Amino acid sequence: MSSHTRPPQPGIRLRVDLGGDPRPHRSAKIEAHLRVDVAADGAPTDLPAVQLAVIIAVDVAEHNRAAVRHALPSALRALPDRISFAVLGSGPEPVRCYPRGDDEWAVADREERRRAAFVAGSLPLHREGPRPAGYAAWVAGARALLAGRPVSVRHLVLITDGSSAAGDTRLEEELDACAGQFTCDVFAVGADWAPDPLLTLAERLHGTAEFVDDGLGHAITAAIHRLRRVHTPHLPIEVTVRPSVRQVSLSEKAPRPHRLGGLLQPGRPHRWSFPTYQWEQGGRDYLLTLVADSDADPLETELQFAMVSIGDVHAPVTARWHLPGQSPPHDPAGADSVRGLNATARMRSALRQGLVALQEHQRDTAEDRLGQAARLAARFGTDWVLDEIRTVADIEDAAAGRVRLRAVDAGTLGPLILRAGSRPGGPLADAVGARPGPRCGDCGTPAGSEARYCIACGERLL
Protein backbone atom coordinates (compact mmCIF):
# COMPACT_ATOMS: atom_id res chain seq x y z
CA MET A 1 0.00 0.00 0.00
CA SER A 2 2.76 2.46 0.83
CA SER A 3 4.11 2.32 -2.71
CA HIS A 4 0.67 3.37 -3.99
CA THR A 5 0.15 6.32 -1.65
CA ARG A 6 -0.98 9.30 -3.68
CA PRO A 7 0.17 12.85 -3.04
CA PRO A 8 -2.20 14.76 -0.71
CA GLN A 9 -2.33 17.67 -3.13
CA PRO A 10 -2.61 17.14 -6.91
CA GLY A 11 -1.15 19.59 -9.37
CA ILE A 12 -3.90 22.18 -9.88
CA ARG A 13 -4.11 25.09 -12.30
CA LEU A 14 -7.03 27.51 -11.99
CA ARG A 15 -8.05 30.25 -14.40
CA VAL A 16 -10.93 32.68 -13.90
CA ASP A 17 -12.43 34.61 -16.83
CA LEU A 18 -15.05 37.25 -16.07
CA GLY A 19 -18.08 37.64 -18.29
CA GLY A 20 -18.04 41.46 -18.18
CA ASP A 21 -18.30 44.39 -15.80
CA PRO A 22 -21.89 44.80 -14.52
CA ARG A 23 -24.18 47.81 -14.30
CA PRO A 24 -25.15 48.96 -10.77
CA HIS A 25 -28.28 47.21 -9.55
CA ARG A 26 -29.69 45.69 -6.37
CA SER A 27 -29.61 42.25 -7.99
CA ALA A 28 -26.86 42.42 -10.60
CA LYS A 29 -25.60 39.12 -12.01
CA ILE A 30 -21.86 38.53 -12.33
CA GLU A 31 -20.73 35.44 -14.28
CA ALA A 32 -17.26 33.89 -14.41
CA HIS A 33 -15.81 30.89 -16.22
CA LEU A 34 -13.60 28.71 -14.02
CA ARG A 35 -11.19 26.44 -15.85
CA VAL A 36 -9.60 23.83 -13.55
CA ASP A 37 -6.80 21.54 -14.74
CA VAL A 38 -5.55 18.67 -12.56
CA ALA A 39 -2.32 16.74 -13.14
CA ALA A 40 -1.47 13.51 -11.30
CA ASP A 41 2.09 14.71 -10.63
CA GLY A 42 3.70 11.30 -10.54
CA ALA A 43 0.87 9.37 -8.87
CA PRO A 44 0.27 5.72 -9.87
CA THR A 45 -1.77 5.21 -13.01
CA ASP A 46 -4.54 3.26 -11.25
CA LEU A 47 -6.10 3.78 -7.85
CA PRO A 48 -5.53 0.63 -5.74
CA ALA A 49 -8.69 -1.47 -5.98
CA VAL A 50 -8.79 -1.84 -2.18
CA GLN A 51 -9.81 1.83 -2.05
CA LEU A 52 -12.98 1.22 -4.10
CA ALA A 53 -16.45 -0.03 -3.09
CA VAL A 54 -19.00 -0.67 -5.84
CA ILE A 55 -22.65 -1.70 -5.67
CA ILE A 56 -24.15 -3.24 -8.83
CA ALA A 57 -27.93 -2.82 -8.53
CA VAL A 58 -30.22 -4.53 -11.04
CA ASP A 59 -33.62 -2.82 -11.24
CA VAL A 60 -35.06 -5.00 -14.02
CA ALA A 61 -38.36 -6.84 -14.36
CA GLU A 62 -38.36 -10.61 -14.85
CA HIS A 63 -39.49 -10.34 -18.48
CA ASN A 64 -36.28 -8.40 -19.25
CA ARG A 65 -33.94 -10.92 -17.61
CA ALA A 66 -32.29 -11.61 -20.97
CA ALA A 67 -30.80 -8.10 -20.89
CA VAL A 68 -28.61 -8.99 -17.87
CA ARG A 69 -28.37 -12.80 -18.02
CA HIS A 70 -24.88 -12.86 -19.56
CA ALA A 71 -23.73 -9.30 -18.92
CA LEU A 72 -23.79 -9.40 -15.12
CA PRO A 73 -21.71 -12.60 -14.68
CA SER A 74 -19.26 -11.27 -17.28
CA ALA A 75 -18.84 -8.00 -15.39
CA LEU A 76 -18.40 -9.80 -12.06
CA ARG A 77 -15.71 -12.08 -13.49
CA ALA A 78 -13.84 -8.96 -14.67
CA LEU A 79 -13.73 -7.24 -11.26
CA PRO A 80 -10.20 -6.29 -10.14
CA ASP A 81 -8.68 -8.11 -7.15
CA ARG A 82 -9.41 -6.58 -3.72
CA ILE A 83 -12.26 -4.32 -4.79
CA SER A 84 -15.22 -4.35 -2.36
CA PHE A 85 -18.48 -5.18 -4.11
CA ALA A 86 -22.10 -6.13 -3.57
CA VAL A 87 -24.89 -7.11 -5.97
CA LEU A 88 -28.50 -6.07 -5.39
CA GLY A 89 -31.57 -7.53 -7.08
CA SER A 90 -35.22 -6.59 -6.65
CA GLY A 91 -38.37 -8.22 -5.53
CA PRO A 92 -39.80 -5.47 -5.57
CA GLU A 93 -37.69 -3.87 -2.79
CA PRO A 94 -33.90 -3.93 -3.26
CA VAL A 95 -32.51 -7.18 -1.86
CA ARG A 96 -28.90 -8.30 -1.52
CA CYS A 97 -28.06 -11.09 -3.95
CA TYR A 98 -24.33 -11.27 -3.21
CA PRO A 99 -22.53 -11.78 -0.87
CA ARG A 100 -24.68 -14.45 0.72
CA GLY A 101 -25.22 -14.78 4.46
CA ASP A 102 -24.54 -12.05 7.01
CA ASP A 103 -21.69 -10.31 5.20
CA GLU A 104 -22.66 -7.03 3.53
CA TRP A 105 -19.58 -6.84 1.30
CA ALA A 106 -17.43 -9.23 -0.68
CA VAL A 107 -13.77 -8.57 -1.53
CA ALA A 108 -12.93 -9.74 -5.04
CA ASP A 109 -10.51 -12.56 -5.62
CA ARG A 110 -10.64 -15.54 -7.98
CA GLU A 111 -13.01 -17.56 -5.79
CA GLU A 112 -15.31 -14.65 -4.90
CA ARG A 113 -15.65 -13.68 -8.55
CA ARG A 114 -16.52 -17.27 -9.51
CA ARG A 115 -19.12 -17.59 -6.76
CA ALA A 116 -20.64 -14.17 -7.52
CA ALA A 117 -20.95 -14.93 -11.24
CA PHE A 118 -22.66 -18.24 -10.44
CA VAL A 119 -25.10 -16.72 -7.93
CA ALA A 120 -25.97 -13.93 -10.38
CA GLY A 121 -27.68 -16.58 -12.51
CA SER A 122 -30.46 -16.72 -9.91
CA LEU A 123 -30.63 -12.96 -9.37
CA PRO A 124 -34.06 -12.03 -7.92
CA LEU A 125 -36.03 -9.74 -10.24
CA HIS A 126 -39.48 -8.29 -9.64
CA ARG A 127 -42.47 -9.95 -11.23
CA GLU A 128 -46.13 -9.07 -11.69
CA GLY A 129 -47.79 -7.71 -8.56
CA PRO A 130 -47.08 -4.67 -6.36
CA ARG A 131 -45.13 -1.92 -8.10
CA PRO A 132 -41.45 -1.67 -7.11
CA ALA A 133 -40.48 1.09 -4.73
CA GLY A 134 -38.91 3.45 -7.28
CA TYR A 135 -35.41 4.89 -7.79
CA ALA A 136 -35.45 6.57 -4.36
CA ALA A 137 -35.42 3.13 -2.72
CA TRP A 138 -32.36 2.09 -4.74
CA VAL A 139 -30.27 5.12 -3.85
CA ALA A 140 -31.43 4.93 -0.20
CA GLY A 141 -30.37 1.29 -0.05
CA ALA A 142 -27.00 2.15 -1.62
CA ARG A 143 -26.48 5.00 0.85
CA ALA A 144 -27.14 2.73 3.84
CA LEU A 145 -24.85 0.00 2.53
CA LEU A 146 -21.99 2.30 1.52
CA ALA A 147 -22.06 4.12 4.86
CA GLY A 148 -20.38 1.09 6.40
CA ARG A 149 -17.54 1.01 3.87
CA PRO A 150 -15.16 3.95 4.55
CA VAL A 151 -13.02 3.80 1.39
CA SER A 152 -11.84 6.53 -0.97
CA VAL A 153 -14.30 5.91 -3.84
CA ARG A 154 -17.86 4.67 -3.28
CA HIS A 155 -20.00 4.10 -6.32
CA LEU A 156 -23.38 2.77 -7.42
CA VAL A 157 -23.91 1.15 -10.83
CA LEU A 158 -27.68 1.12 -11.41
CA ILE A 159 -29.02 -1.01 -14.26
CA THR A 160 -32.67 -0.23 -14.94
CA ASP A 161 -35.43 -0.92 -17.43
CA GLY A 162 -37.62 1.80 -15.89
CA SER A 163 -40.11 -0.58 -14.34
CA SER A 164 -39.62 0.80 -10.82
CA ALA A 165 -40.08 4.48 -11.68
CA ALA A 166 -43.88 4.80 -11.52
CA GLY A 167 -45.11 7.07 -8.74
CA ASP A 168 -41.60 7.82 -7.41
CA THR A 169 -42.14 11.03 -5.42
CA ARG A 170 -39.18 10.86 -3.00
CA LEU A 171 -36.29 10.92 -5.45
CA GLU A 172 -35.25 14.57 -4.99
CA GLU A 173 -35.48 14.26 -1.21
CA GLU A 174 -33.35 11.13 -1.20
CA LEU A 175 -30.80 12.64 -3.57
CA ASP A 176 -30.37 15.52 -1.13
CA ALA A 177 -29.55 12.96 1.59
CA CYS A 178 -27.08 11.17 -0.72
CA ALA A 179 -25.12 14.30 -1.66
CA GLY A 180 -21.44 13.66 -1.09
CA GLN A 181 -21.95 10.06 0.02
CA PHE A 182 -21.31 8.28 -3.29
CA THR A 183 -21.40 8.67 -7.07
CA CYS A 184 -23.57 6.83 -9.58
CA ASP A 185 -23.59 5.60 -13.18
CA VAL A 186 -26.92 4.60 -14.72
CA PHE A 187 -27.33 2.10 -17.57
CA ALA A 188 -30.76 1.94 -19.21
CA VAL A 189 -31.88 -1.27 -20.92
CA GLY A 190 -35.07 -2.18 -22.72
CA ALA A 191 -37.42 0.43 -24.17
CA ASP A 192 -39.84 1.51 -21.44
CA TRP A 193 -37.77 3.86 -19.27
CA ALA A 194 -38.18 7.63 -18.98
CA PRO A 195 -35.01 9.72 -19.51
CA ASP A 196 -35.68 12.53 -17.00
CA PRO A 197 -35.22 10.67 -13.68
CA LEU A 198 -32.13 8.91 -15.04
CA LEU A 199 -30.58 12.22 -16.05
CA THR A 200 -31.44 13.59 -12.61
CA LEU A 201 -29.66 10.66 -10.95
CA ALA A 202 -26.53 11.13 -13.06
CA GLU A 203 -26.48 14.91 -12.65
CA ARG A 204 -27.02 14.97 -8.90
CA LEU A 205 -24.71 12.03 -8.15
CA HIS A 206 -21.89 13.15 -10.46
CA GLY A 207 -21.99 10.23 -12.87
CA THR A 208 -23.26 9.34 -16.33
CA ALA A 209 -26.52 8.03 -17.76
CA GLU A 210 -26.48 6.03 -20.96
CA PHE A 211 -28.60 3.61 -22.94
CA VAL A 212 -27.01 0.21 -23.51
CA ASP A 213 -28.61 -1.84 -26.24
CA ASP A 214 -25.77 -4.35 -26.37
CA GLY A 215 -22.51 -4.82 -24.52
CA LEU A 216 -23.83 -4.16 -20.99
CA GLY A 217 -21.11 -6.29 -19.40
CA HIS A 218 -18.41 -4.27 -21.16
CA ALA A 219 -20.11 -1.00 -20.12
CA ILE A 220 -20.10 -2.02 -16.42
CA THR A 221 -16.46 -3.09 -16.61
CA ALA A 222 -15.48 0.16 -18.33
CA ALA A 223 -17.28 2.18 -15.62
CA ILE A 224 -15.31 0.41 -12.88
CA HIS A 225 -12.05 0.90 -14.76
CA ARG A 226 -12.83 4.62 -14.95
CA LEU A 227 -13.14 4.68 -11.18
CA ARG A 228 -9.62 3.31 -10.89
CA ARG A 229 -8.31 6.25 -12.90
CA VAL A 230 -9.66 8.66 -10.29
CA HIS A 231 -6.76 10.63 -8.90
CA THR A 232 -8.70 12.77 -6.43
CA PRO A 233 -12.02 11.31 -5.19
CA HIS A 234 -13.23 14.53 -3.55
CA LEU A 235 -12.09 18.08 -4.36
CA PRO A 236 -14.16 20.97 -2.99
CA ILE A 237 -14.25 24.30 -4.79
CA GLU A 238 -14.55 27.06 -2.19
CA VAL A 239 -15.93 30.51 -2.97
CA THR A 240 -15.50 33.33 -0.45
CA VAL A 241 -17.60 36.38 -1.34
CA ARG A 242 -17.77 40.03 -0.30
CA PRO A 243 -20.77 40.94 1.91
CA SER A 244 -22.65 42.59 -0.97
CA VAL A 245 -22.96 39.21 -2.75
CA ARG A 246 -26.30 37.65 -1.82
CA GLN A 247 -26.46 34.53 -3.98
CA VAL A 248 -23.81 32.09 -5.19
CA SER A 249 -24.20 29.18 -7.61
CA LEU A 250 -21.71 26.93 -9.39
CA SER A 251 -22.40 24.39 -12.12
CA GLU A 252 -20.12 22.04 -14.03
CA LYS A 253 -20.48 22.50 -17.79
CA ALA A 254 -17.77 20.21 -19.16
CA PRO A 255 -16.88 17.43 -19.55
CA ARG A 256 -20.41 16.61 -18.28
CA PRO A 257 -23.20 18.83 -17.01
CA HIS A 258 -23.54 18.45 -13.23
CA ARG A 259 -25.55 20.47 -10.74
CA LEU A 260 -23.43 21.34 -7.69
CA GLY A 261 -24.90 21.94 -4.26
CA GLY A 262 -23.22 24.68 -2.23
CA LEU A 263 -22.69 24.36 1.51
CA LEU A 264 -22.17 27.38 3.78
CA GLN A 265 -19.16 26.90 6.03
CA PRO A 266 -20.01 26.91 9.76
CA GLY A 267 -19.00 30.20 11.32
CA ARG A 268 -18.05 31.61 7.89
CA PRO A 269 -21.23 33.28 6.53
CA HIS A 270 -19.54 34.38 3.31
CA ARG A 271 -17.72 31.15 2.40
CA TRP A 272 -19.36 28.50 0.25
CA SER A 273 -18.02 25.01 -0.47
CA PHE A 274 -19.05 23.11 -3.61
CA PRO A 275 -18.01 19.43 -3.47
CA THR A 276 -16.83 17.81 -6.72
CA TYR A 277 -15.89 14.19 -7.28
CA GLN A 278 -13.91 11.67 -9.33
CA TRP A 279 -11.14 13.88 -10.67
CA GLU A 280 -8.98 12.26 -13.28
CA GLN A 281 -6.10 14.00 -15.00
CA GLY A 282 -7.47 16.70 -17.28
CA GLY A 283 -9.65 19.78 -17.15
CA ARG A 284 -13.15 20.82 -16.18
CA ASP A 285 -15.16 23.94 -16.90
CA TYR A 286 -17.49 25.60 -14.40
CA LEU A 287 -19.82 28.58 -14.52
CA LEU A 288 -19.80 30.67 -11.33
CA THR A 289 -22.76 33.03 -10.91
CA LEU A 290 -22.90 35.74 -8.25
CA VAL A 291 -25.87 38.00 -7.51
CA ALA A 292 -24.68 41.21 -5.87
CA ASP A 293 -26.13 44.46 -4.51
CA SER A 294 -24.30 47.61 -5.63
CA ASP A 295 -25.87 50.00 -3.08
CA ALA A 296 -22.90 50.19 -0.69
CA ASP A 297 -20.11 49.82 -3.27
CA PRO A 298 -18.19 52.58 -5.07
CA LEU A 299 -18.57 53.00 -8.83
CA GLU A 300 -15.78 52.77 -11.39
CA THR A 301 -13.49 51.05 -8.88
CA GLU A 302 -11.98 47.61 -9.29
CA LEU A 303 -13.60 45.41 -6.61
CA GLN A 304 -12.98 41.83 -5.60
CA PHE A 305 -16.36 40.11 -5.47
CA ALA A 306 -15.08 36.62 -4.66
CA MET A 307 -12.03 34.47 -4.10
CA VAL A 308 -12.11 30.98 -5.63
CA SER A 309 -10.00 28.38 -3.82
CA ILE A 310 -9.15 24.80 -4.77
CA GLY A 311 -6.72 23.27 -2.32
CA ASP A 312 -3.86 25.74 -2.01
CA VAL A 313 -4.64 27.44 -5.33
CA HIS A 314 -6.58 30.73 -5.30
CA ALA A 315 -7.89 33.13 -7.95
CA PRO A 316 -9.89 36.36 -7.49
CA VAL A 317 -13.11 37.36 -9.26
CA THR A 318 -12.84 41.11 -9.86
CA ALA A 319 -15.12 43.58 -11.58
CA ARG A 320 -16.27 47.19 -11.34
CA TRP A 321 -19.65 48.88 -11.22
CA HIS A 322 -19.95 51.16 -14.24
CA LEU A 323 -21.84 54.44 -14.01
CA PRO A 324 -24.76 54.21 -16.45
CA GLY A 325 -24.53 56.54 -19.42
CA GLN A 326 -21.00 57.80 -18.68
CA SER A 327 -18.63 54.86 -18.91
CA PRO A 328 -19.94 51.99 -21.01
CA PRO A 329 -18.55 48.67 -19.85
CA HIS A 330 -15.85 46.99 -21.88
CA ASP A 331 -15.75 43.23 -21.92
CA PRO A 332 -12.60 41.82 -20.31
CA ALA A 333 -10.36 39.56 -22.33
CA GLY A 334 -11.98 36.39 -20.94
CA ALA A 335 -15.59 37.35 -21.61
CA ASP A 336 -15.78 35.17 -24.71
CA SER A 337 -15.23 32.01 -22.66
CA VAL A 338 -18.25 32.86 -20.46
CA ARG A 339 -20.35 33.45 -23.57
CA GLY A 340 -19.10 30.12 -24.89
CA LEU A 341 -20.16 28.31 -21.70
CA ASN A 342 -23.64 29.80 -21.85
CA ALA A 343 -23.99 29.11 -25.57
CA THR A 344 -22.90 25.49 -25.10
CA ALA A 345 -25.49 25.07 -22.34
CA ARG A 346 -28.16 26.56 -24.63
CA MET A 347 -27.13 24.15 -27.40
CA ARG A 348 -27.50 21.11 -25.14
CA SER A 349 -30.82 22.41 -23.82
CA ALA A 350 -32.20 23.12 -27.29
CA LEU A 351 -31.21 19.65 -28.50
CA ARG A 352 -32.88 17.98 -25.55
CA GLN A 353 -36.01 20.17 -25.75
CA GLY A 354 -36.32 19.46 -29.46
CA LEU A 355 -36.11 15.71 -28.96
CA VAL A 356 -38.61 15.79 -26.08
CA ALA A 357 -41.01 17.88 -28.20
CA LEU A 358 -40.66 15.37 -31.04
CA GLN A 359 -41.40 12.53 -28.63
CA GLU A 360 -44.56 14.38 -27.57
CA HIS A 361 -45.57 14.98 -31.23
CA GLN A 362 -45.05 18.77 -31.01
CA ARG A 363 -43.41 19.04 -34.41
CA ASP A 364 -43.31 22.83 -34.74
CA THR A 365 -41.58 23.18 -31.36
CA ALA A 366 -39.24 20.31 -32.19
CA GLU A 367 -38.19 21.88 -35.47
CA ASP A 368 -37.59 25.25 -33.84
CA ARG A 369 -35.46 23.84 -30.97
CA LEU A 370 -33.47 21.48 -33.16
CA GLY A 371 -32.81 24.39 -35.52
CA GLN A 372 -31.41 26.40 -32.61
CA ALA A 373 -29.20 23.46 -31.62
CA ALA A 374 -27.97 23.06 -35.22
CA ARG A 375 -27.10 26.76 -35.48
CA LEU A 376 -25.08 26.70 -32.25
CA ALA A 377 -23.42 23.39 -33.17
CA ALA A 378 -22.31 24.84 -36.51
CA ARG A 379 -20.88 27.87 -34.72
CA PHE A 380 -18.93 25.76 -32.22
CA GLY A 381 -18.03 22.93 -34.57
CA THR A 382 -19.81 20.41 -32.32
CA ASP A 383 -20.22 17.52 -34.74
CA TRP A 384 -21.88 15.10 -32.32
CA VAL A 385 -24.88 17.46 -31.93
CA LEU A 386 -25.28 17.67 -35.70
CA ASP A 387 -25.05 13.87 -35.91
CA GLU A 388 -27.81 13.50 -33.31
CA ILE A 389 -30.04 15.92 -35.20
CA ARG A 390 -29.47 13.99 -38.45
CA THR A 391 -31.01 10.89 -36.87
CA VAL A 392 -34.40 12.63 -36.78
CA ALA A 393 -34.17 15.46 -39.34
CA ASP A 394 -32.49 16.65 -42.52
CA ILE A 395 -30.25 19.65 -41.90
CA GLU A 396 -30.84 22.05 -44.77
CA ASP A 397 -28.65 24.88 -43.47
CA ALA A 398 -26.98 24.37 -40.10
CA ALA A 399 -25.61 27.90 -39.81
CA ALA A 400 -29.08 29.34 -40.43
CA GLY A 401 -30.75 26.81 -38.14
CA ARG A 402 -32.96 25.27 -40.85
CA VAL A 403 -33.90 21.64 -40.36
CA ARG A 404 -36.70 19.48 -41.78
CA LEU A 405 -38.10 16.72 -39.58
CA ARG A 406 -38.46 13.17 -40.81
CA ALA A 407 -40.96 10.58 -39.64
CA VAL A 408 -39.53 8.81 -36.57
CA ASP A 409 -40.84 6.34 -34.03
CA ALA A 410 -41.37 8.28 -30.79
CA GLY A 411 -40.40 5.20 -28.82
CA THR A 412 -36.84 5.33 -30.18
CA LEU A 413 -36.12 8.86 -28.91
CA GLY A 414 -35.33 7.96 -25.30
CA PRO A 415 -31.65 7.06 -25.95
CA LEU A 416 -31.17 10.30 -27.91
CA ILE A 417 -32.63 12.37 -25.06
CA LEU A 418 -30.39 10.56 -22.57
CA ARG A 419 -27.27 11.27 -24.64
CA ALA A 420 -28.23 14.92 -25.08
CA GLY A 421 -28.35 15.36 -21.30
CA SER A 422 -25.35 13.29 -20.21
CA ARG A 423 -22.89 12.94 -23.08
CA PRO A 424 -19.45 14.43 -22.39
CA GLY A 425 -18.73 17.70 -24.13
CA GLY A 426 -15.47 18.61 -25.79
CA PRO A 427 -13.14 21.33 -24.52
CA LEU A 428 -14.40 24.84 -24.99
CA ALA A 429 -12.69 26.94 -27.62
CA ASP A 430 -11.05 29.89 -25.88
CA ALA A 431 -11.43 32.14 -28.90
CA VAL A 432 -15.04 31.49 -29.89
CA GLY A 433 -16.50 34.79 -30.98
CA ALA A 434 -13.33 36.69 -30.10
CA ARG A 435 -12.83 40.06 -31.69
CA PRO A 436 -9.77 40.52 -33.89
CA GLY A 437 -6.84 42.55 -32.71
CA PRO A 438 -5.46 43.32 -29.24
CA ARG A 439 -7.19 44.75 -26.18
CA CYS A 440 -5.92 47.32 -23.75
CA GLY A 441 -4.46 45.58 -20.71
CA ASP A 442 -5.51 48.49 -18.50
CA CYS A 443 -9.15 49.19 -19.44
CA GLY A 444 -10.02 46.28 -21.78
CA THR A 445 -10.99 48.43 -24.77
CA PRO A 446 -10.63 46.51 -28.07
CA ALA A 447 -8.18 47.93 -30.59
CA GLY A 448 -7.41 47.48 -34.25
CA SER A 449 -4.74 45.04 -35.32
CA GLU A 450 -2.28 47.86 -36.16
CA ALA A 451 -2.98 50.00 -33.05
CA ARG A 452 -0.11 50.85 -30.71
CA TYR A 453 -1.98 52.91 -28.08
CA CYS A 454 -5.44 52.60 -26.50
CA ILE A 455 -7.93 55.12 -27.89
CA ALA A 456 -9.81 55.21 -24.54
CA CYS A 457 -7.08 55.66 -21.92
CA GLY A 458 -3.92 56.30 -23.97
CA GLU A 459 -1.94 53.41 -22.47
CA ARG A 460 0.54 51.61 -24.71
CA LEU A 461 -0.80 48.28 -26.02
CA LEU A 462 1.37 45.30 -25.16
Disulfide bonds with the S-S distance in Angstrom:
none
